C-alpha cells in the first residue's frame, strides 16, 4: 500500500493524479489529508493521522513531499513502514524544526542562486516557483484546495532520536525551482548519506508529471508490494 503525505497546507488533493496512476497499475494508494491550517494541530497530529491510515500494514510505502519530510521519519518511528520515499522533500535532522531547517540547510541562498542562473525571478511567487510546469487546467482546479500552513508546525521538532532504519529513497525533480536539484542532492548526501535520484518536473511534480513520478515510485518495489 502507498500512503502519501502532502506538503505545507496538508491537502491530499496534491497527490490525486499520482493516486489515480498508482491505482490504475493495481496498487492500493491513499493520500492523507492533514490539518495544515489548524493552529492547534502540528507535527504530532500529522504523524498520528498518517499512523492511523497505515495501521499494522507492514508492506507500506510511505511517500512524503516537501514539508511532509518532517512528518515521515516520525511516522516511521511508530509504524511498520517498509520503504520511505522523499519527493522534493525537506530532510530534517533529529530535533530540528521546520523553521530552523531553512537556515541550517542554506535553502534560500540555493534558491536565489538557481534563479539567477536560470534567469527567472528571485522573488518568490506561486506561478514562478510552484506552477511553472503544471498544466493550466490542473493549476486552476487546485486553487480551491490551497490552504495556508499554520505557524505551529514550523516551531515543532522532528521528534526522533535518529533517522529511522527504514530503507529510504530521495527523488529530486530536475526543474524544481523551490528546492533546486543540486541543493536536494547535497542535503541528501550530507544528512542521509545517499544519492538523490532525478525525476522530471518542478516542485509539484506529482501534478505536472504523475506518470513519470509513479514510474520511479514502483520501479524497485519488491514483488507483492
N, CA, C and O of each residue as an XYZ file, in Angstrom:
900
protein
N       0.839     -1.190      0.000
C       0.000      0.000      0.000
C       0.879      1.247      0.000
O       1.859      1.321      0.742
N       0.529      2.217     -0.828
C       1.195      3.505     -0.844
C       0.406      4.484      0.022
O      -0.802      4.642     -0.155
N       1.080      5.126      0.940
C       0.489      6.176      1.756
C       1.280      7.450      1.463
O       2.501      7.482      1.614
N       0.572      8.494      1.045
C       1.234      9.687      0.532
C       0.947     10.890      1.425
O      -0.210     11.199      1.712
N       2.016     11.571      1.863
C       1.914     12.723      2.742
C       2.121     14.000      1.922
O       3.133     14.127      1.232
N       1.185     14.940      1.985
C       1.369     16.198      1.260
C       2.308     17.140      1.996
O       2.721     16.872      3.124
N       2.635     18.242      1.345
C       3.495     19.244      1.946
C       2.709     20.274      2.734
O       1.646     19.972      3.277
N       3.231     21.492      2.798
C       2.613     22.554      3.583
C       1.175     22.787      3.148
O       0.862     22.790      1.958
N       0.313     22.981      4.129
C      -1.113     23.116      3.872
C      -1.857     21.818      4.069
O      -3.011     21.813      4.499
N      -1.196     20.709      3.753
C      -1.719     19.387      4.068
C      -2.809     18.850      3.169
O      -3.500     17.906      3.554
N      -2.994     19.419      1.971
C      -4.088     18.976      1.118
C      -3.759     17.672      0.396
O      -2.792     17.596     -0.363
N      -4.571     16.653      0.641
C      -4.387     15.369     -0.045
C      -4.577     15.504     -1.549
O      -4.075     14.681     -2.316
N      -5.301     16.540     -1.976
C      -5.557     16.743     -3.409
C      -4.265     16.796     -4.205
O      -4.230     16.372     -5.360
N      -3.193     17.316     -3.596
C      -1.926     17.413     -4.312
C      -1.546     16.090     -4.954
O      -0.966     16.077     -6.040
N      -1.863     14.974     -4.301
C      -1.438     13.665     -4.769
C      -2.466     12.996     -5.690
O      -2.257     11.847     -6.081
N      -3.560     13.663     -6.050
C      -4.665     12.934     -6.677
C      -4.286     12.309     -8.015
O      -4.779     11.230     -8.342
N      -3.434     12.950     -8.786
C      -3.046     12.377    -10.081
C      -2.144     11.149     -9.888
O      -2.272     10.162    -10.612
N      -1.249     11.214     -8.924
C      -0.393     10.057     -8.643
C      -1.195      8.907     -8.050
O      -0.945      7.746     -8.375
N      -2.164      9.220     -7.178
C      -3.026      8.172     -6.617
C      -3.780      7.453     -7.725
O      -3.854      6.224     -7.729
N      -4.339      8.206     -8.660
C      -5.063      7.589     -9.781
C      -4.143      6.705    -10.613
O      -4.528      5.618    -11.043
N      -2.921      7.186    -10.835
C      -1.949      6.422    -11.622
C      -1.553      5.134    -10.904
O      -1.463      4.079    -11.532
N      -1.320      5.210     -9.622
C      -0.968      4.020     -8.843
C      -2.101      3.006     -8.853
O      -1.865      1.813     -9.044
N      -3.323      3.466     -8.650
C      -4.461      2.553     -8.636
C      -4.683      1.919    -10.007
O      -5.071      0.754    -10.098
N      -4.440      2.680    -11.068
C      -4.582      2.132    -12.418
C      -3.582      1.013    -12.674
O      -3.814      0.148    -13.518
N      -2.464      1.032    -11.942
C      -1.444     -0.011    -12.086
C      -1.621     -1.142    -11.074
O      -0.766     -2.020    -10.959
N      -2.726     -1.114    -10.351
C      -3.051     -2.213     -9.453
C      -2.573     -2.066     -8.035
O      -2.602     -3.033     -7.274
N      -2.126     -0.869     -7.649
C      -1.635     -0.639     -6.299
C      -2.699      0.036     -5.449
O      -3.485      0.839     -5.951
N      -2.723     -0.288     -4.173
C      -3.557      0.446     -3.231
C      -2.826      1.733     -2.868
O      -1.632      1.708     -2.569
N      -3.538      2.857     -2.894
C      -2.895      4.144     -2.622
C      -3.866      5.070     -1.903
O      -5.033      5.189     -2.278
N      -3.356      5.725     -0.856
C      -4.161      6.656     -0.063
C      -3.318      7.901      0.213
O      -2.198      7.809      0.716
N      -3.875      9.068     -0.125
C      -3.240     10.327      0.259
C      -3.899     10.826      1.534
O      -5.125     10.855      1.634
N      -3.090     11.219      2.502
C      -3.602     11.620      3.815
C      -3.847     13.130      3.829
O      -2.958     13.916      3.501
N      -5.051     13.518      4.208
C      -5.395     14.924      4.355
C      -4.994     15.375      5.759
O      -5.424     14.782      6.749
N      -4.178     16.412      5.845
C      -3.664     16.864      7.132
C      -4.263     18.220      7.508
O      -4.613     19.006      6.627
N      -4.384     18.500      8.812
C      -4.973     19.765      9.267
C      -3.970     20.907      9.243
O      -3.707     21.530     10.272
N      -3.411     21.181      8.076
C      -2.328     22.145      7.979
C      -2.679     23.554      8.401
O      -1.814     24.281      8.890
N      -3.932     23.961      8.224
C      -4.332     25.322      8.559
C      -4.758     25.476     10.015
O      -5.052     26.587     10.457
N      -4.793     24.390     10.756
C      -5.278     24.384     12.134
C      -4.164     24.805     13.085
O      -3.151     24.115     13.202
N      -4.350     25.942     13.768
C      -3.329     26.445     14.681
C      -3.163     25.573     15.927
O      -2.210     25.752     16.685
N      -4.080     24.634     16.142
C      -3.965     23.753     17.310
C      -3.385     22.392     16.948
O      -3.247     21.531     17.817
N      -3.043     22.185     15.677
C      -2.529     20.891     15.221
C      -1.199     21.097     14.504
O      -1.048     22.010     13.692
N      -0.231     20.222     14.823
C       1.075     20.336     14.195
C       1.659     18.979     13.886
O       0.922     18.040     13.587
N       2.973     18.859     13.953
C       3.641     17.624     13.542
C       3.157     16.384     14.302
O       2.999     15.338     13.674
N       2.913     16.440     15.615
C       2.404     15.236     16.286
C       1.045     14.796     15.749
O       0.784     13.602     15.606
N       0.178     15.769     15.453
C      -1.142     15.431     14.916
C      -1.040     14.914     13.479
O      -1.776     14.008     13.091
N      -0.132     15.487     12.696
C       0.085     14.978     11.339
C       0.553     13.522     11.405
O       0.072     12.661     10.668
N       1.493     13.275     12.300
C       2.020     11.917     12.457
C       0.920     10.951     12.852
O       0.825      9.855     12.301
N       0.101     11.344     13.788
C      -0.983     10.479     14.248
C      -1.940     10.154     13.103
O      -2.387      9.014     12.977
N      -2.256     11.137     12.276
C      -3.169     10.910     11.155
C      -2.610      9.885     10.181
O      -3.346      9.034      9.682
N      -1.301      9.962      9.905
C      -0.687      9.020      8.964
C      -0.578      7.630      9.587
O      -0.838      6.627      8.922
N      -0.201      7.572     10.839
C      -0.086      6.283     11.533
C      -1.436      5.563     11.536
O      -1.485      4.347     11.355
N      -2.508      6.285     11.735
C      -3.834      5.671     11.742
C      -4.161      5.055     10.386
O      -4.770      3.987     10.322
N      -3.768      5.710      9.315
C      -4.023      5.168      7.978
C      -3.217      3.894      7.745
O      -3.728      2.935      7.167
N      -1.969      3.877      8.189
C      -1.107      2.713      7.977
C      -1.571      1.514      8.798
O      -1.571      0.386      8.307
N      -1.961      1.753     10.033
C      -2.365      0.643     10.896
C      -1.213     -0.323     11.104
O      -0.098      0.088     11.424
N      -1.485     -1.609     10.922
C      -0.436     -2.614     11.115
C       0.079     -3.166      9.794
O       0.662     -4.250      9.760
N      -0.134     -2.424      8.693
C       0.317     -2.873      7.376
C       1.834     -2.768      7.263
O       2.374     -1.663      7.208
N       2.520     -3.894      7.229
C       3.979     -3.890      7.203
C       4.544     -3.643      5.808
O       5.749     -3.437      5.661
N       3.691     -3.660      4.779
C       4.187     -3.500      3.413
C       4.029     -2.074      2.901
O       4.107     -1.846      1.694
N       3.812     -1.119      3.784
C       3.533      0.249      3.372
C       4.746      0.914      2.727
O       5.870      0.814      3.219
N       4.481      1.599      1.605
C       5.445      2.513      1.006
C       4.972      3.915      1.366
O       3.917      4.356      0.911
N       5.745      4.605      2.175
C       5.389      5.945      2.625
C       6.084      6.955      1.732
O       7.304      6.912      1.574
N       5.311      7.868      1.145
C       5.844      8.862      0.214
C       5.542     10.242      0.778
O       4.390     10.544      1.091
N       6.561     11.079      0.910
C       6.387     12.398      1.512
C       6.920     13.482      0.594
O       8.012     13.364      0.038
N       6.131     14.546      0.442
C       6.507     15.659     -0.412
C       6.786     16.902      0.415
O       6.048     17.199      1.354
N       7.835     17.627      0.080
C       8.154     18.925      0.643
C       8.158     18.884      2.175
O       8.939     18.132      2.758
N       7.305     19.676      2.843
C       7.299     19.712      4.298
C       6.874     18.381      4.912
O       7.116     18.136      6.094
N       6.240     17.521      4.112
C       5.902     16.182      4.591
C       7.113     15.386      5.028
O       6.984     14.384      5.731
N       8.299     15.832      4.611
C       9.523     15.169      5.039
C       9.767     15.255      6.531
O      10.525     14.454      7.079
N       9.139     16.214      7.202
C       9.269     16.283      8.664
C       8.375     15.267      9.356
O       8.747     14.718     10.393
N       7.220     15.018      8.803
C       6.303     14.040      9.388
C       6.783     12.617      9.147
O       6.610     11.755     10.009
N       7.374     12.358      8.005
C       7.694     10.993      7.577
C       8.569     10.221      8.562
O       8.204      9.095      8.901
N       9.704     10.747      9.049
C      10.507      9.953      9.984
C       9.804      9.717     11.314
O      10.047      8.706     11.974
N       8.936     10.639     11.710
C       8.169     10.435     12.936
C       7.180      9.287     12.764
O       6.936      8.527     13.701
N       6.615      9.162     11.571
C       5.729      8.033     11.271
C       6.513      6.732     11.278
O       6.065      5.736     11.845
N       7.690      6.737     10.645
C       8.497      5.512     10.564
C       8.922      5.022     11.940
O       9.136      3.825     12.132
N       9.045      5.930     12.895
C       9.416      5.536     14.253
C       8.268      4.837     14.972
O       8.480      4.203     16.006
N       7.056      4.948     14.436
C       5.884      4.402     15.121
C       5.137      3.332     14.337
O       4.392      2.548     14.924
N       5.323      3.287     13.028
C       4.540      2.377     12.189
C       5.469      1.484     11.377
O       6.614      1.853     11.117
N       4.980      0.301     10.971
C       5.821     -0.649     10.230
C       5.943     -0.294      8.749
O       5.381     -0.972      7.888
N       6.679      0.772      8.468
C       6.872      1.226      7.092
C       7.960      0.394      6.422
O       9.051      0.231      6.969
N       7.662     -0.130      5.237
C       8.637     -0.946      4.530
C       9.622     -0.144      3.706
O      10.772     -0.551      3.539
N       9.174      1.011      3.183
C      10.014      1.850      2.330
C       9.546      3.290      2.469
O       8.345      3.559      2.460
N      10.482      4.210      2.595
C      10.186      5.637      2.643
C      10.767      6.298      1.403
O      11.941      6.111      1.082
N       9.938      7.074      0.707
C      10.382      7.812     -0.469
C      10.111      9.294     -0.233
O       8.970      9.696     -0.007
N      11.159     10.095     -0.287
C      11.055     11.539     -0.128
C      11.075     12.188     -1.501
O      11.993     11.952     -2.286
N      10.069     13.007     -1.798
C       9.942     13.644     -3.113
C      10.030     15.157     -2.945
O       9.131     15.779     -2.378
N      11.111     15.743     -3.438
C      11.320     17.194     -3.268
C      11.059     17.587     -1.819
O      10.367     18.569     -1.548
N      11.609     16.825     -0.904
C      11.222     16.936      0.499
C      12.295     17.595      1.360
O      13.489     17.528      1.068
N      11.830     18.227      2.419
C      12.705     18.679      3.484
C      13.215     17.442      4.228
O      12.426     16.579      4.612
N      14.509     17.361      4.427
C      15.114     16.235      5.147
C      15.585     16.763      6.494
O      16.596     17.463      6.560
N      14.871     16.441      7.570
C      15.215     17.020      8.864
C      16.291     16.236      9.610
O      16.469     15.036      9.402
N      16.993     16.939     10.472
C      17.816     16.295     11.479
C      16.945     15.998     12.700
O      15.955     16.694     12.926
N      17.290     14.989     13.484
C      16.530     14.749     14.716
C      16.494     15.999     15.594
O      17.530     16.607     15.867
N      15.299     16.374     16.030
C      15.142     17.523     16.890
C      15.063     18.866     16.183
O      14.786     19.878     16.828
N      15.295     18.906     14.896
C      15.248     20.148     14.129
C      13.796     20.530     13.846
O      12.952     19.658     13.640
N      13.508     21.815     13.836
C      12.173     22.283     13.473
C      12.164     22.710     12.006
O      13.214     23.026     11.447
N      10.982     22.722     11.379
C      10.916     23.243     10.010
C      11.409     24.687      9.915
O      12.025     25.074      8.922
N      11.133     25.479     10.952
C      11.599     26.856     10.935
C      13.110     26.972     10.935
O      13.656     27.901     10.339
N      13.796     26.051     11.591
C      15.264     26.049     11.623
C      15.868     25.506     10.338
O      16.979     25.878      9.961
N      15.141     24.632      9.673
C      15.665     23.894      8.524
C      16.163     24.815      7.422
O      17.201     24.552      6.815
N      15.427     25.902      7.156
C      15.780     26.778      6.039
C      17.186     27.326      6.194
O      17.994     27.256      5.268
N      17.475     27.872      7.369
C      18.806     28.423      7.591
C      19.872     27.364      7.735
O      20.993     27.545      7.258
N      19.547     26.264      8.381
C      20.526     25.195      8.596
C      20.997     24.574      7.289
O      22.158     24.183      7.168
N      20.106     24.482      6.315
C      20.463     23.851      5.038
C      20.940     24.845      3.992
O      21.522     24.447      2.983
N      20.701     26.143      4.217
C      21.048     27.133      3.198
C      20.110     27.109      2.012
O      20.529     27.368      0.884
N      18.847     26.800      2.252
C      17.911     26.643      1.140
C      17.648     27.954      0.397
O      17.506     27.961     -0.826
N      17.583     29.060      1.139
C      17.265     30.327      0.480
C      18.389     30.790     -0.451
O      18.101     31.156     -1.591
N      19.648     30.792     -0.023
C      20.710     31.128     -0.977
C      20.737     30.198     -2.192
O      21.020     30.636     -3.307
N      20.441     28.915     -1.973
C      20.426     27.968     -3.090
C      19.305     28.305     -4.062
O      19.490     28.220     -5.276
N      18.144     28.687     -3.537
C      17.010     29.056     -4.392
C      17.343     30.291     -5.219
O      17.098     30.320     -6.425
N      17.897     31.302     -4.574
C      18.215     32.547     -5.279
C      19.306     32.324     -6.330
O      19.219     32.851     -7.440
N      20.319     31.551     -5.982
C      21.393     31.286     -6.940
C      20.873     30.551     -8.164
O      21.289     30.842     -9.286
N      19.961     29.595     -7.957
C      19.382     28.859     -9.081
C      18.537     29.778     -9.948
O      18.535     29.647    -11.172
N      17.818     30.706     -9.327
C      17.004     31.653    -10.092
C      17.871     32.558    -10.947
O      17.555     32.816    -12.108
N      18.962     33.040    -10.374
C      19.860     33.900    -11.140
C      20.489     33.146    -12.302
O      20.626     33.683    -13.401
N      20.871     31.895    -12.051
C      21.460     31.084    -13.122
C      20.433     30.727    -14.185
O      20.777     30.599    -15.360
N      19.177     30.566    -13.788
C      18.126     30.187    -14.724
C      17.374     31.347    -15.326
O      16.464     31.147    -16.131
N      17.742     32.570    -14.945
C      17.138     33.789    -15.492
C      15.633     33.873    -15.260
O      14.892     34.303    -16.144
N      15.178     33.467    -14.078
C      13.796     33.735    -13.671
C      13.848     34.499    -12.348
O      14.907     34.600    -11.729
N      12.721     35.029    -11.923
C      12.686     35.948    -10.809
C      13.174     35.352     -9.493
O      12.882     34.197     -9.182
N      13.912     36.138     -8.727
C      14.391     35.675     -7.427
C      13.350     35.873     -6.332
O      13.434     35.228     -5.287
N      12.376     36.743     -6.543
C      11.319     36.951     -5.545
C      10.281     35.844     -5.692
O       9.787     35.585     -6.789
N       9.955     35.192     -4.571
C       9.059     34.047     -4.626
C       7.651     34.446     -5.035
O       7.091     35.414     -4.520
N       7.087     33.688     -5.967
C       5.650     33.731     -6.241
C       5.229     32.352     -6.726
O       6.043     31.600     -7.261
N       3.961     32.026     -6.536
C       3.467     30.676     -6.807
C       3.654     30.272     -8.261
O       4.077     29.151     -8.544
N       3.345     31.173     -9.183
C       3.436     30.819    -10.599
C       4.862     30.472    -10.996
O       5.082     29.502    -11.722
N       5.825     31.242    -10.537
C       7.215     31.029    -10.933
C       7.815     29.801    -10.271
O       8.571     29.063    -10.903
N       7.486     29.571     -8.998
C       8.192     28.543     -8.237
C       7.424     27.233     -8.076
O       8.034     26.181     -7.885
N       6.106     27.285     -8.150
C       5.334     26.058     -7.942
C       4.559     25.619     -9.190
O       4.396     24.419     -9.413
N       4.089     26.546     -9.990
C       3.142     26.203    -11.056
C       3.727     26.320    -12.459
O       3.003     26.145    -13.439
N       4.998     26.607    -12.575
C       5.579     26.897    -13.892
C       5.472     25.742    -14.870
O       5.469     25.968    -16.080
N       5.382     24.485    -14.372
C       5.282     23.339    -15.278
C       3.997     22.542    -15.068
O       3.838     21.465    -15.643
N       3.080     23.062    -14.250
C       1.808     22.387    -14.003
C       0.817     22.789    -15.095
O       0.668     23.980    -15.367
N       0.133     21.828    -15.731
C      -0.847     22.184    -16.765
C      -1.849     23.209    -16.233
O      -2.310     23.087    -15.097
N      -2.191     24.216    -17.037
C      -3.064     25.296    -16.554
C      -4.390     24.803    -15.972
O      -4.879     25.352    -14.985
N      -4.968     23.771    -16.581
C      -6.246     23.280    -16.072
C      -6.103     22.616    -14.707
O      -7.020     22.668    -13.887
N      -4.952     21.994    -14.468
C      -4.706     21.386    -13.161
C      -4.454     22.472    -12.121
O      -4.957     22.392    -11.000
N      -3.680     23.480    -12.491
C      -3.431     24.591    -11.578
C      -4.732     25.286    -11.204
O      -4.935     25.640    -10.043
N      -5.613     25.485    -12.178
C      -6.898     26.138    -11.905
C      -7.749     25.288    -10.972
O      -8.394     25.811    -10.064
N      -7.750     23.990    -11.194
C      -8.539     23.090    -10.342
C      -8.001     23.069     -8.916
O      -8.753     22.841     -7.969
N      -6.717     23.303     -8.767
C      -6.120     23.234     -7.447
C      -6.318     24.478     -6.602
O      -6.050     24.460     -5.401
N      -6.785     25.555     -7.213
C      -6.918     26.813     -6.469
C      -7.812     26.655     -5.245
O      -7.538     27.233     -4.193
N      -8.867     25.883     -5.380
C      -9.789     25.694     -4.266
C      -9.269     24.770     -3.185
O      -9.881     24.643     -2.125
N      -8.143     24.123     -3.447
C      -7.562     23.192     -2.467
C      -6.379     23.797     -1.721
O      -5.806     23.158     -0.839
N      -6.014     25.019     -2.071
C      -4.864     25.645     -1.408
C      -5.230     26.045      0.018
O      -6.301     26.600      0.266
N      -4.327     25.754      0.946
C      -4.509     26.115      2.346
C      -3.219     26.725      2.876
O      -2.131     26.383      2.413
N      -3.337     27.615      3.833
C      -2.118     28.085      4.499
C      -1.612     27.023      5.458
O      -2.368     26.154      5.893
N      -0.351     27.095      5.779
C       0.223     26.224      6.809
C       0.323     27.028      8.094
O       1.010     28.049      8.132
N      -0.352     26.585      9.146
C      -0.337     27.287     10.425
C       1.083     27.357     10.989
O       1.903     26.472     10.743
N       1.357     28.399     11.733
C       2.704     28.619     12.260
C       3.153     27.525     13.226
O       4.351     27.278     13.367
N       2.211     26.875     13.885
C       2.563     25.953     14.967
C       3.569     24.889     14.533
O       4.521     24.595     15.256
N       3.353     24.313     13.347
C       4.216     23.203     12.918
C       5.649     23.653     12.662
O       6.580     22.864     12.828
N       5.841     24.906     12.260
C       7.187     25.377     11.950
C       8.073     25.470     13.189
O       9.297     25.541     13.081
N       7.450     25.470     14.359
C       8.202     25.594     15.605
C       8.279     24.287     16.387
O       8.717     24.275     17.537
N       7.859     23.194     15.771
C       7.874     21.902     16.450
C       8.987     21.022     15.895
O       9.222     21.020     14.686
N       9.675     20.275     16.752
C      10.817     19.473     16.295
C      10.388     18.183     15.617
O       9.310     17.648     15.877
N      11.253     17.702     14.748
C      11.112     16.341     14.248
C      11.501     15.428     15.412
O      12.681     15.250     15.715
N      10.490     14.862     16.049
C      10.687     14.201     17.347
C      11.153     12.761     17.191
O      10.433     11.821     17.527
N      12.367     12.602     16.678
C      13.009     11.285     16.614
C      14.420     11.431     17.166
O      15.014     12.507     17.090
N      14.954     10.352     17.721
C      16.313     10.372     18.261
C      17.361     10.213     17.170
O      18.486     10.697     17.299
N      16.984      9.534     16.099
C      17.868      9.327     14.953
C      17.007      9.024     13.749
O      15.821      8.725     13.886
N      17.600      9.099     12.568
C      16.848      8.754     11.365
C      16.445      7.283     11.452
O      17.267      6.453     11.840
N      15.221      6.940     11.108
C      14.768      5.544     11.239
C      15.552      4.598     10.344
O      16.158      5.014      9.356
N      15.532      3.325     10.702
C      16.226      2.299      9.926
C      15.521      1.976      8.615
O      16.050      1.217      7.803
N      14.352      2.533      8.399
C      13.570      2.294      7.185
C      14.387      2.608      5.937
O      15.014      3.665      5.853
N      14.382      1.702      4.976
C      15.025      1.981      3.693
C      14.444      3.256      3.103
O      13.226      3.409      3.002
N      15.331      4.171      2.713
C      14.902      5.496      2.272
C      15.451      5.806      0.892
O      16.616      5.539      0.597
N      14.593      6.374      0.044
C      14.998      6.889     -1.259
C      14.664      8.375     -1.314
O      13.703      8.825     -0.691
N      15.454      9.128     -2.056
C      15.191     10.548     -2.266
C      15.024     10.785     -3.760
O      15.905     10.455     -4.554
N      13.886     11.361     -4.134
C      13.624     11.733     -5.517
C      13.615     13.257     -5.615
O      12.857     13.928     -4.914
N      14.456     13.792     -6.485
C      14.580     15.235     -6.663
C      14.225     15.599     -8.097
O      14.776     15.037     -9.043
N      13.298     16.543     -8.252
C      12.843     16.928     -9.584
C      13.851     17.854    -10.260
O      14.355     18.797     -9.651
N      14.131     17.570    -11.509
C      15.185     18.284    -12.240
C      14.882     19.762    -12.416
O      15.800     20.577    -12.498
N      13.590     20.120    -12.475
C      13.218     21.515    -12.700
C      12.631     22.174    -11.453
O      11.947     23.192    -11.559
N      12.887     21.611    -10.284
C      12.385     22.212     -9.053
C      13.078     23.552     -8.828
O      14.301     23.612     -8.707
N      12.300     24.615     -8.773
C      12.861     25.944     -8.548
C      12.856     26.326     -7.064
O      13.596     27.218     -6.650
N      12.029     25.658     -6.273
C      11.925     25.974     -4.851
C      13.052     25.300     -4.073
O      13.745     25.941     -3.283
N      13.226     24.007     -4.306
C      14.356     23.260     -3.765
C      15.177     22.769     -4.962
O      14.975     21.643     -5.417
N      16.087     23.581     -5.475
C      16.825     23.204     -6.688
C      17.488     21.833     -6.556
O      17.896     21.429     -5.467
N      17.586     21.136     -7.670
C      18.012     19.747     -7.645
C      19.406     19.580     -7.044
O      19.634     18.624     -6.302
N      20.342     20.477     -7.341
C      21.685     20.351     -6.771
C      21.655     20.539     -5.258
O      22.407     19.886     -4.534
N      20.796     21.421     -4.782
C      20.604     21.612     -3.343
C      20.063     20.339     -2.708
O      20.555     19.904     -1.667
N      19.050     19.739     -3.333
C      18.487     18.497     -2.792
C      19.520     17.389     -2.748
O      19.574     16.629     -1.781
N      20.334     17.288     -3.776
C      21.379     16.256     -3.797
C      22.355     16.445     -2.647
O      22.754     15.481     -1.994
N      22.736     17.694     -2.403
C      23.674     17.971     -1.315
C      23.079     17.608      0.039
O      23.746     16.991      0.869
N      21.825     17.991      0.262
C      21.189     17.702      1.544
C      21.045     16.191      1.740
O      21.270     15.688      2.841
N      20.676     15.468      0.688
C      20.539     14.016      0.797
C      21.867     13.350      1.145
O      21.912     12.423      1.954
N      22.948     13.829      0.527
C      24.270     13.265      0.829
C      24.705     13.620      2.243
O      25.179     12.765      2.992
N      24.539     14.894      2.602
C      25.033     15.354      3.900
C      24.250     14.749      5.055
O      24.830     14.400      6.083
N      22.938     14.624      4.892
C      22.105     14.230      6.026
C      21.738     12.746      6.040
O      21.502     12.178      7.107
N      21.690     12.123      4.881
C      21.296     10.717      4.824
C      22.389      9.817      4.265
O      22.314      8.595      4.389
N      23.392     10.410      3.656
C      24.452      9.616      3.064
C      24.014      8.836      1.839
O      24.576      7.785      1.532
N      23.010      9.347      1.139
C      22.522      8.666     -0.065
C      22.459      9.645     -1.232
O      22.422     10.861     -1.043
N      22.449      9.096     -2.428
C      22.364      9.908     -3.637
C      20.905     10.056     -4.058
O      20.174      9.069     -4.153
N      20.495     11.276     -4.305
C      19.144     11.528     -4.783
C      19.000     11.056     -6.231
O      19.921     11.185     -7.038
N      17.839     10.513     -6.536
C      17.505     10.105     -7.892
C      16.697     11.221     -8.550
O      15.902     11.887     -7.886
N      16.895     11.426     -9.837
C      16.256     12.529    -10.543
C      14.953     12.094    -11.197
O      14.873     11.032    -11.814
N      13.933     12.938    -11.048
C      12.659     12.757    -11.742
C      12.373     14.035    -12.504
O      12.938     15.078    -12.176
N      11.510     13.988    -13.516
C      11.193     15.215    -14.255
C      10.255     16.118    -13.472
O       9.614     15.691    -12.511
N      10.185     17.379    -13.901
C       9.210     18.291    -13.335
C       9.780     19.236    -12.307
O      10.976     19.244    -12.017
N       8.862     20.047    -11.755
C       9.221     21.022    -10.751
C       8.847     20.560     -9.355
O       8.734     19.363     -9.092
N       8.656     21.529     -8.460
C       8.393     21.185     -7.064
C       7.108     20.373     -6.910
O       7.018     19.513     -6.035
N       6.126     20.642     -7.749
C       4.852     19.913     -7.690
C       4.802     18.844     -8.771
O       3.848     18.774     -9.546
N       5.827     18.021     -8.817
C       5.948     17.039     -9.896
C       4.813     16.031     -9.934
O       4.517     15.490    -11.000
N       4.164     15.759     -8.798
C       3.025     14.828     -8.803
C       1.841     15.398     -9.559
O       0.967     14.648     -9.995
N       1.795     16.719     -9.724
C       0.746     17.340    -10.527
C       1.170     17.505    -11.985
O       0.337     17.409    -12.886
N       2.448     17.752    -12.220
C       2.901     18.023    -13.584
C       3.333     16.775    -14.341
O       3.159     16.700    -15.557
N       3.899     15.786    -13.630
C       4.427     14.574    -14.279
C       4.061     13.333    -13.463
O       4.951     12.592    -13.045
N       2.778     13.096    -13.231
C       2.400     11.978    -12.348
C       2.832     10.611    -12.856
O       3.258      9.769    -12.065
N       2.730     10.375    -14.151
C       3.078      9.062    -14.685
C       4.562      8.769    -14.518
O       4.939      7.675    -14.100
N       5.411      9.754    -14.848
C       6.848      9.550    -14.719
C       7.256      9.418    -13.253
O       8.167      8.657    -12.927
N       6.583     10.156    -12.370
C       6.881     10.019    -10.948
C       6.517      8.628    -10.458
O       7.291      7.997     -9.738
N       5.350      8.151    -10.841
C       4.931      6.811    -10.415
C       5.858      5.746    -10.997
O       6.120      4.736    -10.344
N       6.357      5.957    -12.214
C       7.354      5.026    -12.751
C       8.502      4.850    -11.763
O       8.954      3.732    -11.517
N       8.970      5.960    -11.199
C      10.069      5.908    -10.243
C       9.648      5.274     -8.921
O      10.412      4.530     -8.308
N       8.427      5.576     -8.491
C       7.966      5.042     -7.215
C       7.887      3.518     -7.224
O       8.139      2.875     -6.205
N       7.540      2.946     -8.365
C       7.301      1.498     -8.416
C       8.456      0.711     -9.011
O       8.419     -0.519     -8.995
N       9.487      1.378     -9.540
C      10.467      0.648    -10.345
C      11.304     -0.352     -9.537
O      11.797     -1.328    -10.104
N      11.473     -0.135     -8.254
C      12.306     -1.049     -7.446
C      11.538     -1.673     -6.301
O      12.132     -2.070     -5.298
N      10.235     -1.764     -6.436
C       9.433     -2.365     -5.376
C       9.665     -3.872     -5.320
O       9.750     -4.521     -6.362
N       9.767     -4.431     -4.127
C       9.780     -5.881     -4.013
C       8.474     -6.457     -4.568
O       7.435     -5.801     -4.502
N       8.517     -7.633     -5.093
C       7.326     -8.267     -5.630
C       6.269     -8.409     -4.530
O       6.561     -8.805     -3.401
N       5.037     -8.072     -4.902
C       3.941     -8.187     -3.946
C       3.568     -6.866     -3.323
O       2.528     -6.771     -2.672
N       4.403     -5.813     -3.504
C       4.077     -4.509     -2.948
C       3.021     -3.821     -3.787
O       2.614     -2.702     -3.472
